[in-house]
Amino acid sequence: MNLIDRLILREVLKALGLIILILLVVLCANQMVRLLGKIAAGALSGEMLLSLIGYQIIRLLPRLLPAAFFFALLWVLAGMYRDNEMTALYSSGISVARIYRAALISALPVCILTAACSLYWVPWANAGIQQIRQQPQALDKISLVRPAEFNEYGEVIVYAAALSADGTRLQQLFLQDQQQDQTGIVLAESAQIHTAPETGERYLILQQGHRYVGTPGQADYQIGSFGEYGLRIPTTEPAPVRLQIAAQSSSWLWQQDQLAARAEWQYRLSLPLAVLVFTLLAVPLARTAPRKDIYGRIALAILIYFIYLNLQRVAERWMEQAITPAWLGLWWVAAGLAVIAGLLLCLNSAWLAQQRRIWHTRYVHT
């Protein structure tokens, strides 16, 4: 790499890192608010929060990298046009092809990282998220009991006035359960989890309370007092997790014939391909007059990106529904964007500018 390659690579990677950081902070903050709401509602355990956030970051990366690189490259090149740096390069004999080479060198590491995320890391993250979401919420997680609310776990209803600061003990407990087709109600001062060392079975140990069994007024109605009462927590084997298409490995998708699997495979390939296509588009799109602001170009780039993103999803849906032939797949979206990049390059070419001057001289001034 020569000086121009290193200059563009350094500036693009600096802008790319800043854009990715901002996007991840915004999107992860939104995801965290959503997950915290589920944890507060008892749908998730707090222990899962960091794992889910990590998985979400991995899932977001291959989707953000093409767009972030597109905006970073456009910002750097348009800034060079605005500051007359590109004019100086062209005057010294640097061609547009040389600028393309520097842009593609910058795109290469981003393309490799996007491919690794899309083909390998994202399926792994999707599988992890699916396994977490399909794990049954067990009664042995005292931290899932919301104080001052009725918490229902199958046939067991738990109400606790308060939860200890360390989250290991319930206080002022009300519990209703079913044993031998009889409804039992337990009132206890406190409760905590105990694991039997011999069998590994888990028990909810209630201290200092009363148990009521049966229907009030009937002869078999029972009232008992206890200093300590153990309620065995039934253990259930989790059902095997059947991975969704998005969580399957890329090697597995390659061997499948169904359209949904092939569409998912092409979608994963389209993400690193998008980095290269956006590179082709950014070079002619960045061309601006000296000392002119570049925000209009950035707004146009955002519009192009969202159109591309929506067309990509439409193409994937059409392929799954056999509306478009399998050989066409999702490739027509990237091909269409490459054609647009070629048209922009032709419109900005020196040859076309010369032909305009010739036409203007020949037909306007005569």
C-alpha positions in Angstrom: 0.0 0.0 0.0 1.2 3.5 -0.8 0.5 6.8 0.9 -3.0 7.3 -0.6 -4.1 3.8 0.3 -2.9 4.2 3.9 -4.5 7.6 4.2 -8.0 6.5 3.0 -7.8 3.3 5.0 -6.9 5.1 8.2 -9.5 7.8 7.9 -12.3 5.3 6.9 -11.5 2.9 9.8 -11.6 5.9 12.2 -15.0 7.0 10.9 -16.2 3.4 10.8 -15.3 2.8 14.4 -17.1 5.9 15.6 -20.2 5.2 13.6 -20.3 1.5 14.8 -19.9 2.6 18.4 -22.7 5.2 18.2 -25.1 2.7 16.5 -24.3 -0.1 19.0 -24.8 2.2 22.0 -28.2 3.4 20.7 -29.5 0.0 19.6 -28.1 -1.9 22.7 -29.7 0.7 25.0 -33.0 0.0 23.3 -32.5 -3.7 23.6 -31.5 -3.4 27.3 -34.7 -1.4 28.1 -36.8 -4.1 26.5 -35.0 -6.9 28.3 -35.1 -5.1 31.7 -38.9 -4.8 31.2 -39.1 -8.6 30.7 -36.9 -9.2 33.8 -39.1 -6.9 35.8 -42.2 -8.8 34.6 -40.6 -12.1 35.6 -40.4 -13.4 32.0 -36.5 -13.6 32.2 -33.9 -14.1 34.8 -31.5 -11.3 35.5 -28.7 -13.8 35.0 -29.5 -13.9 31.3 -29.2 -10.2 30.7 -25.5 -10.0 29.9 -25.6 -13.2 27.7 -28.6 -11.8 25.7 -26.9 -8.4 25.2 -23.7 -10.1 24.0 -25.7 -12.2 21.6 -27.6 -9.2 20.3 -24.4 -7.3 19.6 -23.1 -10.2 17.5 -26.4 -10.3 15.6 -26.4 -6.6 14.9 -22.8 -6.4 13.7 -23.1 -7.9 10.2 -26.2 -5.7 9.6 -24.5 -2.6 10.8 -21.1 -3.0 9.2 -22.1 -2.5 5.5 -24.2 0.6 6.3 -21.5 2.0 8.6 -18.7 1.4 6.1 -20.8 3.0 3.3 -21.4 6.2 5.4 -17.8 6.3 6.6 -16.3 5.9 3.1 -18.7 8.4 1.7 -17.9 10.9 4.5 -14.1 10.6 4.0 -14.2 10.8 0.1 -16.8 13.6 0.1 -14.7 15.5 2.7 -11.6 15.1 0.4 -13.7 16.6 -2.5 -14.9 19.5 -0.3 -11.3 20.3 0.9 -9.9 20.2 -2.7 -7.7 17.2 -1.7 -9.3 15.1 -4.5 -8.7 17.9 -7.0 -5.1 17.9 -6.1 -4.9 14.1 -6.5 -6.5 14.2 -9.9 -4.1 17.0 -10.9 -1.1 14.9 -9.9 -2.2 12.1 -12.2 -4.3 10.0 -9.8 -7.1 8.3 -11.7 -10.6 7.3 -10.5 -9.5 3.7 -10.8 -6.7 4.5 -8.3 -9.3 5.8 -5.9 -11.4 2.7 -6.3 -8.3 0.6 -5.5 -7.8 2.5 -2.2 -11.5 2.2 -1.4 -11.5 -1.6 -2.1 -8.4 -2.0 0.1 -10.4 -0.3 2.9 -13.4 -2.5 2.2 -11.5 -5.8 2.4 -11.1 -6.2 6.2 -14.7 -5.0 6.7 -15.9 -7.5 4.2 -14.0 -10.4 5.9 -15.3 -9.4 9.3 -18.9 -9.1 8.0 -18.6 -12.6 6.4 -17.3 -14.1 9.6 -20.1 -12.6 11.6 -22.8 -13.5 9.1 -21.7 -17.0 8.3 -20.5 -18.3 11.6 -21.1 -16.0 14.6 -24.7 -14.9 14.0 -26.1 -18.5 13.7 -24.3 -19.3 17.0 -25.8 -16.2 18.6 -29.3 -17.0 17.3 -29.0 -20.6 18.6 -28.0 -19.2 22.0 -30.9 -16.7 22.1 -33.3 -19.4 21.1 -32.1 -21.8 23.8 -32.4 -19.1 26.5 -35.9 -18.2 25.4 -37.1 -21.8 25.4 -35.7 -22.6 28.8 -38.6 -23.2 31.2 -38.8 -20.7 34.1 -38.3 -22.9 37.1 -39.9 -22.4 40.5 -36.5 -22.8 42.1 -35.5 -19.3 41.0 -36.6 -17.2 44.0 -35.4 -14.1 42.3 -38.2 -14.5 39.7 -40.8 -14.0 42.4 -42.1 -10.5 42.3 -42.8 -9.1 45.8 -46.3 -7.8 46.5 -47.7 -9.6 43.5 -49.3 -13.0 42.8 -46.9 -15.2 40.9 -48.3 -18.2 39.1 -46.1 -21.2 38.3 -48.3 -24.0 36.9 -50.4 -25.2 39.8 -48.5 -23.2 42.3 -49.4 -19.6 43.2 -46.9 -17.6 45.3 -47.3 -14.3 47.0 -44.5 -12.7 49.1 -44.7 -9.4 50.9 -41.0 -8.8 50.5 -37.8 -10.3 49.2 -34.5 -10.2 51.1 -31.8 -7.9 49.9 -29.6 -10.8 48.6 -32.6 -12.3 46.8 -32.4 -15.7 48.6 -35.3 -15.5 51.1 -39.0 -14.6 50.8 -40.8 -13.0 53.7 -44.4 -13.1 54.7 -45.3 -15.9 52.2 -48.6 -17.1 50.9 -48.6 -20.2 48.8 -51.3 -22.3 47.2 -50.7 -25.7 45.6 -52.4 -28.9 44.6 -51.5 -32.2 46.3 -53.5 -35.4 45.7 -56.4 -33.4 44.1 -56.6 -31.2 47.2 -56.0 -27.5 47.4 -53.5 -26.5 50.1 -52.8 -23.1 51.4 -49.6 -22.3 53.3 -48.8 -19.1 55.3 -45.2 -18.8 56.4 -43.0 -16.2 57.9 -40.2 -16.8 55.4 -39.0 -19.3 52.8 -35.8 -20.3 51.0 -34.4 -22.9 48.6 -32.6 -26.0 49.8 -30.9 -28.7 47.7 -30.6 -32.2 49.1 -27.0 -33.2 48.9 -27.8 -37.0 48.5 -30.4 -36.8 45.7 -29.9 -33.3 44.3 -33.6 -32.6 44.6 -34.6 -29.1 45.4 -37.1 -28.0 48.1 -38.8 -24.8 49.0 -38.3 -24.7 52.8 -40.9 -22.6 54.6 -40.4 -21.5 58.2 -42.8 -20.7 61.0 -46.3 -21.0 59.5 -49.6 -22.8 59.1 -51.0 -25.1 56.4 -54.7 -25.4 55.5 -55.9 -28.4 53.4 -59.4 -29.1 52.2 -62.7 -27.1 52.0 -63.7 -25.0 55.1 -66.7 -26.5 56.8 -66.1 -30.1 55.6 -65.2 -32.9 58.0 -61.8 -33.5 56.3 -60.6 -29.9 56.6 -57.2 -29.8 58.2 -55.2 -27.1 59.9 -51.6 -27.7 60.8 -48.7 -25.6 62.3 -45.1 -26.1 61.5 -41.7 -24.7 62.4 -40.3 -25.9 59.1 -42.1 -27.3 56.1 -40.5 -28.6 52.9 -42.2 -28.5 49.5 -40.4 -30.5 46.8 -39.9 -28.6 43.6 -40.7 -30.9 40.7 -37.8 -31.2 38.2 -38.6 -31.4 34.5 -36.3 -32.3 31.7 -36.2 -29.4 29.2 -37.6 -30.3 25.8 -34.9 -30.6 23.0 -34.5 -27.3 21.3 -35.3 -27.4 17.6 -33.2 -24.7 16.0 -34.9 -22.3 13.6 -33.5 -21.6 10.1 -31.7 -18.5 11.3 -29.9 -20.5 14.0 -28.7 -23.3 11.7 -25.1 -23.4 10.7 -24.1 -22.2 7.3 -22.7 -25.7 6.4 -26.1 -27.2 7.2 -27.9 -24.6 5.0 -25.6 -25.3 2.1 -26.8 -28.9 2.1 -30.5 -28.2 2.1 -32.8 -27.9 -0.9 -35.8 -26.1 0.6 -36.2 -22.5 -0.5 -36.3 -21.1 3.1 -32.8 -22.6 3.8 -31.4 -21.4 0.4 -32.9 -17.9 1.0 -31.2 -17.7 4.4 -27.9 -18.9 2.9 -28.0 -16.2 0.2 -29.0 -13.6 2.8 -25.9 -14.3 4.8 -23.7 -14.1 1.7 -25.4 -10.8 0.7 -24.2 -9.0 3.8 -20.4 -9.1 2.9 -21.3 -8.6 -0.7 -23.1 -5.4 0.3 -19.8 -4.0 1.6 -18.3 -4.4 -1.9 -21.4 -3.0 -3.6 -21.6 0.0 -1.4 -17.9 0.6 -2.0 -18.6 0.8 -5.8 -21.5 3.2 -5.1 -19.7 5.5 -2.6 -16.9 6.6 -4.9 -19.1 8.3 -7.6 -21.7 9.3 -5.0 -19.1 11.2 -3.0 -18.2 13.5 -5.9 -19.1 17.1 -4.8 -18.0 20.6 -5.7 -15.2 22.1 -3.5 -16.3 23.9 -0.3 -19.8 22.5 -0.7 -21.4 20.7 2.3 -21.7 17.0 2.1 -24.9 16.5 4.2 -27.0 16.1 1.1 -24.9 13.2 -0.1 -25.2 11.6 3.4 -29.0 12.0 3.3 -29.1 10.4 -0.2 -26.9 7.5 1.0 -29.2 6.9 4.0 -32.2 6.8 1.6 -30.3 4.4 -0.8 -29.4 2.1 2.2 -33.0 1.8 3.4 -34.3 1.1 -0.1 -31.6 -1.6 -0.4 -32.5 -3.1 3.0 -36.2 -3.3 2.2 -35.6 -4.7 -1.3 -33.3 -7.3 0.2 -36.0 -8.5 2.6 -38.6 -8.4 -0.2 -36.3 -10.5 -2.4 -35.8 -13.0 0.4 -39.6 -13.3 0.9 -40.2 -13.7 -2.9 -37.6 -16.4 -3.0 -39.1 -18.3 -0.1 -42.5 -18.1 -1.8 -41.1 -19.2 -5.2 -42.2 -15.9 -6.8 -38.7 -15.4 -8.2 -36.6 -18.3 -9.6 -34.1 -19.9 -7.2 -31.2 -19.0 -9.5 -32.1 -15.3 -9.3 -32.5 -15.4 -5.5 -31.3 -12.2 -3.8 -28.6 -11.4 -6.3 -30.7 -9.1 -8.3 -30.7 -6.5 -5.5 -26.9 -6.3 -5.3 -26.7 -6.3 -9.1 -29.2 -3.5 -9.4 -27.2 -1.4 -6.9 -24.0 -2.1 -8.9 -25.7 -0.9 -12.1 -26.7 2.3 -10.4 -23.0 2.7 -9.3 -21.9 2.2 -12.9 -24.4 4.8 -14.1 -23.2 7.3 -11.6 -19.6 6.7 -12.5 -20.4 7.2 -16.2 -22.3 10.5 -15.4 -19.3 11.8 -13.5 -16.7 10.6 -16.0 -14.3 12.9 -17.9 -15.4 11.4 -21.2 -19.0 12.3 -20.7 -18.1 15.8 -19.5 -16.1 16.2 -22.7 -19.0 15.0 -24.8 -21.3 17.5 -23.1 -18.8 20.4 -23.9 -18.6 19.3 -27.5 -22.4 19.1 -27.8 -22.8 22.4 -26.1 -20.3 24.1 -28.4 -21.7 22.5 -31.5 -25.4 22.9 -31.0 -25.9 25.8 -28.5 -23.4 28.3 -29.8 -24.1 27.7 -33.5 
